[in-house]
Amino acid sequence: MAHRVLILEDDESLRLVIAKALSRAGFEVRATASADAALERLVRREVDVLLADVLLGRESFLDRLDEVSRVRPDIPVIIMSAQTTARTAIEAGKAGVFEYLPKPFDLNDMVAVIKRSLEDLAPSAAQPASPGFGGLVGRSPAMQEAFRALGRLARTMSPVLFTGPEGSGRTHCARVLVSESGVVGPVIEAGPARMRREGAALLESAAGGALILRRADAWDGETQDWVLEALETPRGDTPRILATATADIARNLQPALLSHLAVGRVQLPPLRERGEDRALLFAHFLAEQSPAREMDETVRQYINNQVWAGEVLELKRVALHLSMQGARGPLRTDEIEAAIHEFTGRDAGADLSEAAARFFGECQAQGVSDIGDKAQLAVDRGLFSAALECTNGVRQDAAKLLGLNRNTLTRRLAALDVDQDET
């Protein structure tokens, strides 16, 4: 007998599209726009899977997931939402839903998720969600995945490893996870220096609470030993251990320690992979200290196109600097440019010159020949990729920004083997 899927969606046209896709995939489909009607069907056990939108008029269906859990604790729940915020993703994860699908999503992916949900019908207990998620901001797919991971891990007390570039917000995410996990004991943070100085005594200080250990890539052998021992032989009051590290942490940690720390894993992408999240973050930080200033499309594009060498931390510092020291009224690109130079002391041309000098030194040390040609290829790859991202892949527009004609850009892209679809 075909599995029965209940669609809870108040957009009639979308409800019809989803229903047709599921019918073609062999499911028996029921559909409604009413949360009350959906719950009645669950009580009567008329369906095997619930596919529900978050916003139904003015109501958030996340607020009713506890009712779903009471009447049908065995049913897989898949949430879909156009509100691709940290709150939505994390609340969905904490509530024990099977999967969260940010809109727009691919219908084939939706069908695959529903099929996976039916492979394991173990009961899932919904938990009440708490408001606020520490100012986490992001709509990019990579950040949505990080938020979903936070939601799942908030329901456990397992160790968690947060990886990402320096300044990407790893420690902040660890603090948010501790807060959302309901830890009642002390929360202690320590970097490599303090860990070397105090050693395993930190475990006593954080007994019954949580221990956030920063920069695992800089831990010495003795530090790794006591952390590993704590994870291998936990006691009743051993704190929950969360660690931060760069993505290449496997080169620095003992394999056994890495396997224990990474029971839970949250990967934070570099800003360059977060797309329009950069402008969202900038606006969020800008409004922390003063009334929000208007940001037009030119300003948002300028922020999104910046290479934030210091990641989220640099972007935050520039935004806070502008919120406290900048003028009032709509934000201007020249203000941001001046703040980047003044507040960070960074000059793009100087950065490029320093990078070229380091590149030359590394190549020379390795005995590499044709250093100039290789440096030019590296610069071209960065420039062309940035220009194409800025113009959404439109080569004509990218070439104009670079001062090239379209044919020249296409030829040089082919030489670099840069895979960019024409749009």
NUBA-456901 format. One record per residue: x, y, z of N, C-alpha, C in turn. Coordinates in steps of 0.2 Angstrom, whole numbers. Example, Ala and Ser with C-alpha at 12.3 -4.5 7.8 and 13.67 -1.06 7.14 Angstrom:
% NUBA-456901
[r [66, -28, 39], [62, -22, 39], [66, -16, 39]]
[r [64, -11, 35], [68, -5, 36], [64, 0, 39]]
END
This chain:
% NUBA-456901
[r [4, -6, 0], [0, 0, 0], [4, 6, 0]]
[r [2, 11, -4], [6, 17, -4], [6, 21, 2]]
[r [12, 24, 4], [13, 28, 10], [8, 35, 9]]
[r [5, 37, 15], [1, 43, 14], [4, 49, 17]]
[r [4, 54, 13], [8, 60, 15], [2, 66, 16]]
[r [3, 69, 22], [-2, 75, 23], [2, 81, 22]]
[r [0, 86, 17], [2, 92, 16], [-2, 97, 20]]
[r [2, 101, 24], [-1, 107, 27], [2, 113, 25]]
[r [-2, 116, 20], [1, 122, 17], [-5, 127, 15]]
[r [-5, 133, 17], [-10, 138, 15], [-10, 141, 9]]
[r [-4, 140, 5], [-4, 143, -2], [-6, 138, -7]]
[r [-12, 139, -9], [-16, 134, -13], [-12, 132, -19]]
[r [-8, 137, -23], [-5, 135, -29], [1, 130, -27]]
[r [5, 132, -22], [10, 128, -20], [8, 121, -17]]
[r [2, 121, -14], [0, 115, -11], [-2, 110, -17]]
[r [-4, 113, -23], [-6, 109, -28], [0, 106, -32]]
[r [6, 110, -32], [12, 108, -35], [15, 103, -31]]
[r [15, 103, -25], [18, 98, -21], [14, 92, -21]]
[r [7, 92, -21], [3, 86, -21], [4, 83, -28]]
[r [5, 86, -33], [6, 83, -40], [13, 79, -40]]
[r [18, 83, -37], [25, 79, -37], [25, 73, -33]]
[r [21, 73, -27], [21, 67, -23], [17, 62, -26]]
[r [11, 64, -29], [7, 59, -32], [11, 55, -38]]
[r [15, 59, -42], [19, 56, -47], [25, 51, -44]]
[r [27, 53, -38], [32, 49, -34], [29, 42, -31]]
[r [22, 42, -32], [19, 36, -29], [16, 36, -22]]
[r [15, 42, -20], [12, 43, -13], [5, 44, -14]]
[r [1, 42, -8], [-6, 44, -8], [-6, 51, -4]]
[r [-9, 56, -7], [-8, 63, -4], [-15, 65, -1]]
[r [-14, 68, 4], [-20, 72, 7], [-17, 79, 8]]
[r [-21, 84, 8], [-19, 91, 9], [-24, 95, 12]]
[r [-22, 100, 16], [-26, 105, 20], [-22, 111, 21]]
[r [-26, 117, 22], [-23, 123, 24], [-24, 124, 32]]
[r [-27, 120, 35], [-29, 121, 42], [-25, 116, 47]]
[r [-22, 120, 52], [-18, 116, 57], [-22, 111, 61]]
[r [-28, 114, 62], [-33, 110, 66], [-35, 104, 62]]
[r [-37, 105, 56], [-39, 99, 52], [-33, 94, 51]]
[r [-27, 96, 51], [-21, 92, 50], [-21, 88, 57]]
[r [-21, 91, 62], [-21, 87, 69], [-26, 82, 69]]
[r [-32, 83, 67], [-38, 79, 67], [-36, 72, 63]]
[r [-33, 74, 57], [-31, 68, 53], [-26, 64, 56]]
[r [-21, 67, 60], [-16, 63, 64], [-19, 59, 69]]
[r [-24, 62, 73], [-27, 58, 78], [-31, 52, 75]]
[r [-34, 53, 69], [-37, 47, 66], [-32, 42, 62]]
[r [-26, 44, 63], [-20, 40, 60], [-21, 39, 52]]
[r [-23, 44, 49], [-25, 43, 42], [-18, 44, 38]]
[r [-13, 46, 40], [-7, 48, 36], [-1, 45, 40]]
[r [5, 44, 36], [11, 42, 38], [17, 47, 39]]
[r [16, 53, 35], [21, 58, 35], [17, 65, 35]]
[r [20, 69, 39], [17, 76, 39], [22, 81, 36]]
[r [20, 84, 30], [24, 89, 27], [21, 96, 28]]
[r [24, 100, 33], [20, 106, 35], [24, 113, 34]]
[r [20, 118, 32], [23, 125, 31], [24, 128, 38]]
[r [28, 132, 40], [29, 135, 46], [24, 140, 47]]
[r [23, 145, 43], [18, 151, 43], [12, 149, 40]]
[r [7, 149, 44], [0, 148, 41], [-4, 154, 43]]
[r [-5, 158, 39], [-8, 165, 41], [-3, 168, 46]]
[r [-6, 170, 52], [-2, 173, 57], [0, 168, 62]]
[r [-1, 162, 61], [1, 156, 66], [7, 153, 64]]
[r [12, 151, 69], [18, 147, 67], [16, 140, 69]]
[r [17, 136, 64], [15, 129, 66], [20, 126, 71]]
[r [26, 129, 71], [31, 127, 76], [28, 127, 83]]
[r [24, 131, 85], [21, 132, 91], [16, 126, 93]]
[r [14, 122, 88], [10, 117, 89], [13, 110, 88]]
[r [19, 110, 87], [23, 103, 87], [22, 99, 93]]
[r [21, 102, 99], [20, 98, 105], [14, 94, 104]]
[r [9, 97, 101], [2, 94, 100], [3, 88, 95]]
[r [7, 89, 90], [9, 83, 85], [12, 77, 89]]
[r [17, 79, 94], [20, 74, 97], [16, 70, 102]]
[r [11, 74, 105], [6, 70, 109], [2, 65, 106]]
[r [-1, 67, 100], [-6, 63, 97], [-3, 58, 92]]
[r [3, 60, 89], [7, 55, 85], [14, 55, 86]]
[r [17, 53, 91], [24, 53, 92], [28, 49, 87]]
[r [25, 45, 84], [28, 40, 79], [29, 43, 72]]
[r [25, 49, 71], [25, 51, 64], [31, 56, 62]]
[r [34, 55, 56], [40, 59, 54], [37, 66, 52]]
[r [40, 72, 54], [37, 78, 53], [43, 82, 49]]
[r [41, 84, 43], [45, 88, 39], [43, 95, 38]]
[r [47, 100, 40], [45, 107, 40], [48, 111, 34]]
[r [44, 115, 31], [46, 119, 25], [44, 126, 27]]
[r [49, 131, 25], [48, 138, 27], [52, 142, 22]]
[r [49, 148, 20], [52, 153, 17], [56, 158, 22]]
[r [55, 157, 28], [58, 161, 33], [65, 157, 35]]
[r [70, 158, 31], [76, 155, 32], [80, 158, 37]]
[r [78, 158, 43], [82, 162, 49], [85, 156, 53]]
[r [89, 159, 58], [92, 154, 63], [87, 151, 67]]
[r [82, 156, 69], [77, 154, 74], [73, 148, 71]]
[r [70, 149, 65], [66, 144, 62], [70, 137, 61]]
[r [76, 137, 59], [80, 131, 58], [81, 128, 65]]
[r [83, 132, 70], [85, 129, 76], [79, 126, 80]]
[r [74, 130, 80], [68, 128, 83], [65, 121, 80]]
[r [66, 121, 73], [63, 115, 70], [68, 109, 73]]
[r [74, 110, 73], [79, 105, 75], [77, 103, 82]]
[r [76, 108, 87], [75, 106, 94], [69, 103, 95]]
[r [64, 104, 91], [57, 101, 91], [57, 94, 89]]
[r [63, 91, 86], [63, 84, 84], [60, 83, 77]]
[r [60, 88, 73], [57, 87, 66], [62, 82, 62]]
[r [60, 79, 58], [64, 74, 54], [69, 79, 49]]
[r [66, 84, 46], [70, 88, 42], [67, 95, 41]]
[r [71, 100, 39], [69, 107, 38], [71, 108, 31]]
[r [66, 110, 27], [67, 112, 20], [66, 120, 19]]
[r [71, 123, 18], [71, 131, 17], [68, 131, 10]]
[r [63, 136, 9], [60, 137, 2], [65, 142, -1]]
[r [65, 142, -8], [62, 137, -12], [67, 131, -12]]
[r [64, 125, -13], [67, 119, -13], [66, 115, -19]]
[r [70, 110, -21], [69, 106, -27], [64, 100, -25]]
[r [59, 99, -29], [54, 94, -28], [57, 87, -27]]
[r [62, 86, -31], [65, 79, -31], [69, 78, -24]]
[r [72, 84, -21], [75, 83, -15], [69, 82, -9]]
[r [64, 86, -10], [58, 85, -6], [56, 77, -5]]
[r [55, 74, -11], [53, 68, -12], [58, 63, -8]]
[r [64, 64, -10], [70, 60, -7], [69, 61, 1]]
[r [68, 67, 4], [68, 67, 11], [62, 63, 14]]
[r [56, 64, 10], [50, 60, 13], [52, 52, 13]]
[r [55, 50, 8], [57, 43, 7], [61, 41, 13]]
[r [66, 45, 14], [71, 44, 20], [67, 44, 27]]
[r [62, 48, 27], [59, 48, 34], [55, 42, 35]]
[r [53, 39, 30], [49, 33, 30], [53, 26, 32]]
[r [60, 27, 31], [64, 21, 32], [65, 20, 40]]
[r [64, 25, 44], [65, 24, 51], [59, 28, 54]]
[r [54, 24, 57], [48, 28, 60], [49, 28, 68]]
[r [55, 28, 70], [56, 29, 78], [53, 35, 80]]
[r [50, 34, 86], [46, 40, 89], [51, 46, 90]]
[r [49, 52, 89], [53, 58, 91], [48, 62, 96]]
[r [52, 64, 101], [48, 68, 106], [49, 76, 105]]
[r [44, 79, 103], [45, 87, 102], [46, 90, 109]]
[r [51, 95, 109], [52, 99, 115], [50, 106, 114]]
[r [48, 109, 119], [46, 116, 118], [52, 121, 116]]
[r [52, 125, 112], [57, 129, 109], [57, 136, 113]]
[r [63, 138, 115], [64, 144, 118], [66, 150, 113]]
[r [64, 156, 115], [65, 162, 110], [72, 164, 110]]
[r [74, 167, 105], [81, 170, 104], [86, 165, 103]]
[r [91, 167, 98], [96, 162, 97], [103, 166, 96]]
[r [104, 171, 101], [110, 174, 101], [112, 178, 96]]
[r [107, 180, 92], [109, 185, 86], [112, 181, 80]]
[r [111, 175, 80], [113, 171, 74], [110, 173, 68]]
[r [113, 175, 62], [110, 177, 56], [113, 173, 50]]
[r [108, 172, 46], [111, 168, 39], [105, 165, 36]]
[r [105, 166, 29], [100, 162, 25], [104, 158, 20]]
[r [110, 158, 19], [114, 154, 14], [113, 147, 16]]
[r [113, 142, 11], [112, 135, 12], [117, 132, 18]]
[r [124, 135, 18], [129, 132, 22], [127, 134, 29]]
[r [124, 140, 30], [122, 143, 37], [116, 139, 39]]
[r [111, 138, 35], [105, 134, 37], [107, 127, 39]]
[r [112, 124, 36], [114, 118, 38], [117, 118, 45]]
[r [121, 123, 46], [124, 124, 53], [118, 125, 58]]
[r [113, 129, 57], [108, 130, 61], [104, 124, 63]]
[r [103, 120, 57], [100, 113, 59], [104, 109, 63]]
[r [110, 109, 62], [115, 105, 67], [114, 107, 74]]
[r [114, 114, 75], [113, 117, 82], [107, 114, 85]]
[r [101, 114, 81], [95, 112, 84], [95, 105, 86]]
[r [98, 101, 82], [99, 93, 84], [103, 93, 90]]
[r [109, 96, 90], [114, 95, 96], [111, 98, 102]]
[r [106, 103, 102], [104, 106, 108], [100, 101, 112]]
[r [98, 96, 109], [94, 91, 112], [98, 85, 115]]
[r [105, 86, 115], [110, 81, 118], [115, 84, 122]]
[r [119, 80, 126], [124, 83, 130], [131, 80, 127]]
[r [131, 78, 121], [137, 76, 118], [142, 81, 117]]
[r [149, 79, 116], [154, 84, 114], [152, 87, 107]]
[r [155, 93, 106], [153, 96, 99], [160, 100, 97]]
[r [161, 99, 91], [167, 102, 88], [165, 107, 83]]
[r [166, 114, 84], [164, 119, 79], [170, 121, 75]]
[r [170, 120, 69], [175, 121, 64], [174, 127, 59]]
[r [179, 131, 57], [178, 136, 53], [184, 141, 53]]
[r [185, 146, 49], [190, 150, 49], [190, 154, 56]]
[r [196, 157, 58], [197, 161, 63], [192, 167, 62]]
[r [188, 169, 67], [184, 175, 66], [177, 173, 63]]
[r [175, 167, 62], [169, 165, 59], [163, 164, 64]]
[r [164, 165, 70], [159, 165, 75], [158, 158, 78]]
[r [164, 154, 78], [164, 148, 81], [162, 148, 89]]
[r [165, 152, 93], [164, 152, 100], [157, 155, 101]]
[r [155, 160, 97], [148, 162, 98], [143, 157, 97]]
[r [144, 153, 92], [139, 147, 91], [139, 142, 97]]
[r [145, 141, 100], [146, 137, 105], [142, 139, 111]]
[r [142, 146, 112], [139, 149, 118], [131, 148, 117]]
[r [129, 149, 111], [122, 149, 109], [119, 142, 111]]
[r [123, 137, 108], [122, 130, 109], [121, 128, 117]]
[r [126, 131, 121], [125, 130, 128], [119, 133, 131]]
[r [117, 139, 129], [111, 142, 131], [105, 138, 129]]
[r [105, 136, 123], [99, 132, 121], [98, 125, 124]]
[r [104, 122, 126], [104, 116, 129], [101, 115, 136]]
[r [100, 121, 139], [97, 121, 146], [103, 119, 151]]
[r [109, 120, 150], [114, 119, 155], [113, 124, 161]]
[r [113, 121, 167], [112, 125, 173], [118, 126, 177]]
[r [123, 122, 176], [130, 123, 180], [134, 129, 177]]
[r [140, 129, 179], [144, 135, 177], [147, 134, 170]]
[r [148, 139, 166], [150, 139, 159], [157, 142, 159]]
[r [162, 138, 158], [169, 141, 158], [172, 141, 151]]
[r [175, 146, 149], [179, 147, 142], [186, 147, 144]]
[r [190, 144, 139], [197, 144, 140], [200, 143, 133]]
[r [206, 147, 132], [210, 146, 126], [216, 142, 128]]
[r [220, 141, 123], [226, 137, 124], [231, 139, 130]]
[r [232, 145, 131], [236, 147, 136], [233, 145, 143]]
[r [227, 147, 144], [224, 145, 151], [223, 137, 151]]
[r [222, 134, 146], [222, 126, 146], [228, 124, 149]]
[r [234, 126, 146], [241, 124, 148], [242, 126, 155]]
[r [240, 132, 158], [241, 134, 164], [237, 130, 170]]
[r [230, 129, 168], [226, 126, 173], [225, 119, 172]]
[r [226, 116, 166], [225, 109, 165], [218, 106, 167]]
[r [218, 100, 169], [212, 97, 171], [208, 100, 176]]
[r [211, 105, 180], [207, 108, 185], [201, 112, 182]]
[r [202, 114, 176], [196, 117, 172], [190, 112, 173]]
[r [191, 106, 173], [185, 101, 173], [181, 102, 180]]
[r [185, 103, 185], [182, 104, 192], [178, 111, 192]]
[r [181, 116, 189], [178, 123, 189], [171, 123, 185]]
[r [171, 119, 180], [165, 118, 176], [160, 112, 177]]
[r [162, 109, 183], [158, 103, 185], [151, 104, 184]]
[r [147, 100, 181], [140, 100, 180], [137, 105, 175]]
[r [142, 108, 172], [140, 114, 167], [143, 112, 160]]
[r [146, 117, 158], [149, 116, 151], [156, 119, 151]]
[r [160, 117, 146], [167, 119, 146], [168, 121, 138]]
[r [169, 127, 136], [170, 129, 129], [178, 130, 129]]
[r [181, 126, 125], [188, 126, 124], [190, 128, 117]]
[r [193, 134, 117], [195, 137, 110], [201, 135, 107]]
[r [201, 135, 100], [207, 134, 96], [211, 128, 98]]
[r [207, 122, 96], [210, 116, 97], [216, 114, 93]]
[r [217, 118, 87], [223, 117, 83], [229, 120, 86]]
[r [229, 123, 92], [235, 126, 95], [236, 122, 102]]
[r [232, 117, 103], [233, 113, 110], [240, 109, 109]]
[r [244, 109, 115], [250, 105, 115], [248, 98, 117]]
[r [253, 94, 117], [252, 87, 119], [249, 85, 125]]
[r [251, 89, 131], [249, 88, 137], [241, 90, 138]]
[r [240, 95, 135], [233, 98, 135], [228, 92, 131]]
[r [230, 90, 126], [226, 85, 122], [225, 79, 126]]
[r [230, 77, 130], [230, 71, 134], [224, 72, 140]]
[r [224, 77, 143], [219, 78, 149], [212, 79, 146]]
[r [211, 82, 140], [205, 82, 137], [202, 76, 135]]
[r [207, 72, 132], [205, 65, 129], [203, 61, 135]]
[r [207, 61, 141], [205, 57, 147], [198, 59, 149]]
[r [197, 65, 149], [190, 67, 152], [184, 65, 147]]
[r [186, 64, 141], [181, 62, 136], [180, 54, 136]]
[r [185, 51, 138], [185, 44, 138], [183, 41, 144]]
[r [184, 44, 150], [181, 42, 156], [177, 47, 160]]
[r [171, 49, 157], [167, 54, 160], [165, 52, 167]]
[r [164, 57, 171], [161, 56, 178], [154, 59, 178]]
[r [150, 58, 183], [143, 61, 183], [143, 68, 183]]
[r [148, 72, 185], [148, 79, 185], [153, 82, 179]]
[r [155, 78, 175], [160, 80, 170], [156, 85, 165]]
[r [158, 91, 164], [155, 96, 160], [154, 94, 153]]
[r [149, 97, 150], [149, 96, 142], [155, 99, 139]]
[r [158, 96, 135], [164, 99, 132], [163, 101, 124]]
[r [164, 107, 123], [163, 110, 116], [170, 113, 114]]
[r [172, 112, 108], [179, 115, 106], [178, 118, 99]]
[r [183, 123, 98], [183, 126, 92], [189, 125, 88]]
[r [189, 125, 82], [196, 124, 78], [195, 126, 71]]
[r [200, 126, 67], [200, 127, 60], [198, 121, 57]]
[r [196, 122, 50], [194, 116, 47], [199, 110, 46]]
[r [205, 112, 46], [211, 107, 45], [213, 104, 52]]
[r [209, 104, 57], [210, 102, 63], [213, 95, 63]]
[r [212, 90, 59], [214, 83, 59], [222, 83, 58]]
[r [225, 88, 56], [232, 88, 56], [235, 90, 63]]
[r [232, 92, 67], [234, 94, 74], [232, 90, 80]]
[r [227, 87, 79], [224, 83, 85], [226, 76, 84]]
[r [227, 72, 90], [227, 65, 90], [221, 62, 87]]
[r [221, 57, 83], [215, 54, 80], [210, 52, 85]]
[r [212, 49, 91], [207, 47, 96], [203, 53, 99]]
[r [207, 59, 100], [204, 65, 103], [199, 68, 98]]
[r [201, 68, 92], [197, 71, 87], [190, 67, 86]]
[r [191, 60, 86], [185, 56, 85], [180, 57, 91]]
[r [182, 59, 97], [178, 60, 103], [175, 67, 102]]
[r [179, 72, 101], [176, 79, 100], [171, 80, 95]]
[r [172, 76, 89], [168, 77, 84], [162, 73, 84]]
[r [160, 70, 89], [154, 66, 90], [148, 71, 87]]
[r [148, 77, 89], [144, 82, 86], [148, 87, 82]]
[r [146, 89, 76], [150, 94, 72], [146, 99, 69]]
[r [148, 105, 70], [145, 111, 67], [151, 115, 63]]
[r [150, 115, 56], [154, 118, 52], [152, 125, 50]]
[r [156, 130, 51], [154, 137, 49], [158, 139, 43]]
[r [155, 141, 38], [158, 142, 31], [162, 149, 32]]
[r [167, 150, 28], [170, 157, 27], [165, 162, 24]]
[r [166, 168, 26], [161, 173, 23], [160, 173, 16]]
[r [165, 172, 12], [165, 172, 5], [160, 167, 2]]
[r [158, 162, 6], [154, 157, 4], [146, 158, 7]]
[r [145, 164, 10], [139, 165, 13], [134, 170, 9]]
[r [137, 172, 3], [133, 176, -2], [130, 182, 2]]
[r [124, 183, 1], [120, 189, 4], [120, 189, 11]]
[r [122, 184, 15], [123, 184, 22], [127, 190, 25]]
[r [132, 192, 21], [137, 197, 23], [133, 204, 24]]
[r [128, 205, 20], [125, 212, 21], [120, 211, 26]]
[r [117, 205, 27], [112, 204, 33], [116, 204, 39]]
[r [122, 201, 40], [125, 202, 46], [127, 209, 47]]
[r [129, 213, 42], [131, 220, 43], [126, 224, 46]]
[r [120, 223, 43], [114, 227, 45], [112, 225, 52]]
[r [113, 218, 54], [112, 216, 61], [116, 219, 66]]
[r [123, 219, 64], [127, 222, 69], [127, 230, 69]]
[r [125, 233, 63], [124, 240, 63], [119, 243, 68]]
[r [114, 239, 68], [108, 240, 72], [109, 239, 80]]
[r [114, 236, 82], [115, 234, 89], [116, 240, 93]]
[r [119, 245, 91], [121, 251, 95], [117, 257, 93]]
[r [113, 257, 88], [109, 263, 86], [104, 261, 82]]
[r [99, 266, 81], [93, 264, 76], [96, 262, 69]]
[r [92, 257, 66], [94, 254, 60], [95, 260, 55]]
[r [100, 260, 51], [101, 264, 45], [99, 261, 39]]
[r [96, 265, 34], [94, 262, 28], [100, 260, 24]]
[r [99, 254, 21], [105, 251, 16], [101, 250, 9]]
[r [103, 253, 4], [101, 252, -2], [104, 246, -6]]
[r [102, 244, -12], [105, 239, -15], [112, 240, -17]]
[r [114, 246, -18], [121, 247, -20], [126, 246, -14]]
[r [124, 248, -8], [127, 247, -2], [127, 239, 0]]
[r [122, 236, -1], [122, 229, 1], [127, 225, -4]]
[r [127, 227, -10], [131, 224, -15], [138, 225, -13]]
[r [140, 231, -11], [147, 233, -9], [149, 229, -3]]
[r [145, 228, 2], [146, 224, 7], [147, 217, 5]]
[r [143, 214, 1], [143, 207, -1], [149, 206, -5]]
[r [152, 211, -9], [158, 210, -13], [164, 211, -9]]
[r [164, 213, -3], [170, 214, 0], [174, 208, 2]]
[r [180, 208, 2], [184, 202, 5], [186, 203, 12]]
[r [182, 200, 17], [182, 201, 24], [188, 197, 26]]
[r [194, 199, 26], [200, 195, 28], [199, 192, 36]]
[r [196, 196, 40], [195, 194, 47], [188, 191, 48]]
[r [185, 189, 43], [179, 185, 43], [173, 189, 47]]
[r [169, 186, 50], [163, 189, 54], [165, 194, 59]]
[r [171, 193, 62], [174, 197, 67], [175, 204, 64]]
[r [179, 204, 59], [180, 210, 55], [174, 214, 53]]
[r [170, 210, 50], [163, 214, 48], [160, 217, 54]]
[r [159, 213, 59], [156, 216, 65], [159, 222, 68]]
[r [166, 222, 68], [169, 228, 71], [168, 234, 66]]
[r [168, 233, 60], [167, 239, 55], [160, 241, 56]]
[r [155, 237, 57], [148, 239, 57], [147, 243, 64]]
[r [150, 240, 69], [149, 243, 76], [153, 250, 76]]
[r [159, 250, 73], [162, 257, 72], [158, 262, 69]]
[r [154, 260, 63], [150, 265, 60], [144, 266, 64]]
[r [141, 262, 68], [135, 263, 71], [137, 268, 77]]
[r [143, 268, 80], [144, 273, 85], [148, 279, 83]]
[r [151, 279, 77], [155, 285, 75], [153, 288, 68]]
[r [148, 284, 65], [146, 286, 58], [141, 291, 58]]
[r [139, 294, 53], [134, 299, 52], [127, 296, 52]]
[r [122, 300, 53], [115, 297, 53], [113, 297, 45]]
[r [107, 294, 45], [104, 294, 38], [106, 287, 34]]
[r [104, 287, 28], [106, 281, 24], [113, 280, 24]]
[r [115, 273, 24], [122, 271, 24], [125, 272, 17]]
[r [131, 274, 17], [135, 276, 10], [141, 271, 10]]
[r [142, 269, 4], [148, 265, 2], [155, 268, 4]]
[r [155, 275, 3], [162, 278, 5], [163, 278, 13]]
[r [157, 278, 17], [158, 277, 24], [161, 271, 26]]
[r [158, 265, 23], [161, 259, 24], [168, 258, 22]]
[r [170, 261, 16], [177, 260, 14], [181, 264, 19]]
[r [179, 270, 21], [184, 273, 26], [184, 270, 32]]
[r [179, 267, 34], [179, 263, 41], [183, 257, 40]]
[r [183, 253, 35], [187, 248, 34], [195, 250, 34]]
[r [196, 255, 31], [203, 257, 31], [205, 260, 38]]
[r [201, 264, 41], [203, 267, 47], [202, 262, 53]]
[r [197, 258, 53], [196, 254, 59], [201, 248, 59]]
[r [202, 245, 53], [206, 239, 53], [213, 241, 50]]
[r [214, 247, 48], [221, 248, 45], [222, 244, 39]]
[r [217, 242, 36], [218, 237, 30], [218, 241, 24]]
[r [222, 240, 19], [222, 243, 12], [222, 237, 7]]
[r [218, 237, 3], [217, 231, -2], [223, 230, -6]]
[r [226, 236, -8], [232, 236, -12], [238, 233, -8]]
[r [239, 235, -2], [244, 233, 2], [243, 226, 4]]
[r [237, 223, 5], [236, 216, 6], [238, 212, 0]]
[r [236, 214, -6], [238, 211, -12], [246, 210, -12]]
[r [249, 216, -11], [256, 216, -12], [260, 211, -7]]
[r [257, 211, -1], [260, 207, 5], [259, 199, 3]]
[r [253, 198, 0], [251, 191, -2], [256, 189, -8]]
[r [257, 193, -12], [262, 192, -18], [269, 190, -15]]
[r [271, 194, -10], [277, 193, -8], [278, 186, -4]]
[r [272, 185, 0], [272, 178, 3], [272, 172, -2]]
[r [268, 173, -7], [268, 168, -13], [275, 167, -16]]
[r [278, 173, -17], [285, 172, -20], [290, 168, -15]]
[r [289, 170, -9], [294, 167, -4], [292, 159, -4]]
[r [286, 157, -4], [284, 150, -3], [286, 146, -9]]
[r [285, 149, -15], [287, 146, -22], [295, 145, -22]]
[r [298, 150, -20], [306, 150, -20], [308, 145, -15]]
[r [305, 144, -9], [307, 139, -5], [306, 132, -7]]
[r [301, 131, -11], [299, 125, -14], [303, 123, -21]]
[r [307, 128, -23], [310, 127, -30], [306, 128, -36]]
[r [300, 131, -35], [295, 132, -41], [298, 137, -46]]
[r [297, 135, -52], [299, 140, -57], [293, 143, -60]]
[r [294, 148, -65], [289, 152, -68], [284, 155, -62]]
[r [287, 158, -57], [284, 161, -52], [279, 166, -54]]
[r [281, 170, -58], [277, 176, -61], [271, 174, -64]]
[r [271, 168, -69], [266, 166, -72], [261, 163, -67]]
[r [263, 159, -62], [259, 156, -57], [255, 161, -53]]
[r [259, 166, -51], [256, 172, -47], [250, 175, -51]]
[r [251, 176, -58], [246, 179, -62], [240, 175, -62]]
[r [241, 168, -63], [235, 164, -63], [231, 164, -57]]
[r [235, 164, -51], [231, 164, -45], [227, 171, -44]]
[r [230, 177, -46], [227, 183, -46], [221, 183, -50]]
[r [222, 180, -56], [216, 180, -61], [210, 176, -58]]
[r [212, 170, -55], [207, 166, -53], [203, 169, -48]]
[r [206, 173, -43], [202, 177, -38], [198, 182, -41]]
[r [201, 186, -45], [197, 192, -48], [191, 190, -52]]
[r [192, 185, -56], [187, 182, -61], [181, 179, -57]]
[r [183, 175, -52], [178, 172, -48], [174, 177, -44]]
[r [177, 182, -41], [174, 188, -38], [169, 192, -42]]
[r [172, 193, -48], [168, 197, -53], [162, 193, -55]]
[r [162, 187, -56], [157, 183, -59], [151, 182, -53]]
[r [154, 181, -47], [149, 181, -41], [145, 187, -40]]
[r [149, 193, -41], [146, 199, -41], [140, 201, -46]]
[r [141, 198, -52], [137, 199, -57], [132, 193, -58]]
[r [132, 188, -53], [127, 182, -54], [129, 178, -60]]
[r [135, 178, -62], [138, 174, -67], [137, 177, -74]]
[r [135, 183, -75], [134, 186, -81], [141, 188, -84]]
[r [144, 185, -89], [151, 187, -91], [151, 193, -94]]
[r [146, 196, -98], [147, 202, -101], [148, 208, -95]]
[r [144, 207, -90], [144, 212, -84], [151, 211, -81]]
[r [153, 205, -80], [159, 204, -76], [165, 207, -80]]
[r [165, 206, -86], [170, 208, -91], [171, 216, -90]]
[r [165, 219, -90], [165, 226, -90], [168, 229, -83]]
[r [166, 225, -78], [169, 227, -71], [177, 227, -71]]
[r [179, 222, -75], [186, 220, -75], [190, 224, -80]]
[r [186, 228, -84], [189, 232, -90], [192, 227, -96]]
[r [188, 222, -97], [190, 217, -102], [184, 216, -107]]
[r [185, 214, -113], [179, 212, -117], [177, 205, -115]]
[r [171, 203, -117], [168, 197, -115], [172, 191, -118]]
[r [175, 191, -124], [178, 186, -127], [185, 185, -123]]
[r [188, 190, -121], [194, 189, -118], [193, 186, -111]]
[r [188, 188, -108], [186, 185, -101], [185, 177, -102]]
[r [181, 176, -107], [179, 169, -109], [185, 165, -110]]
[r [190, 167, -114], [196, 164, -116], [200, 163, -109]]
[r [201, 168, -105], [205, 167, -99], [202, 163, -94]]
[r [195, 163, -94], [192, 158, -89], [193, 151, -92]]
[r [193, 150, -98], [194, 143, -101], [202, 141, -99]]
[r [206, 145, -99], [213, 144, -98], [214, 142, -90]]
[r [210, 145, -86], [210, 144, -79], [206, 138, -77]]
[r [202, 135, -82], [198, 130, -80], [193, 132, -75]]
[r [190, 138, -75], [185, 140, -70], [178, 138, -73]]
[r [175, 134, -69], [168, 131, -71], [163, 136, -69]]
[r [160, 140, -74], [155, 145, -73], [150, 145, -79]]
[r [144, 143, -77], [139, 143, -82], [137, 150, -85]]
[r [136, 150, -91], [134, 157, -94], [126, 158, -92]]
[r [125, 164, -90], [118, 166, -88], [116, 173, -92]]
END
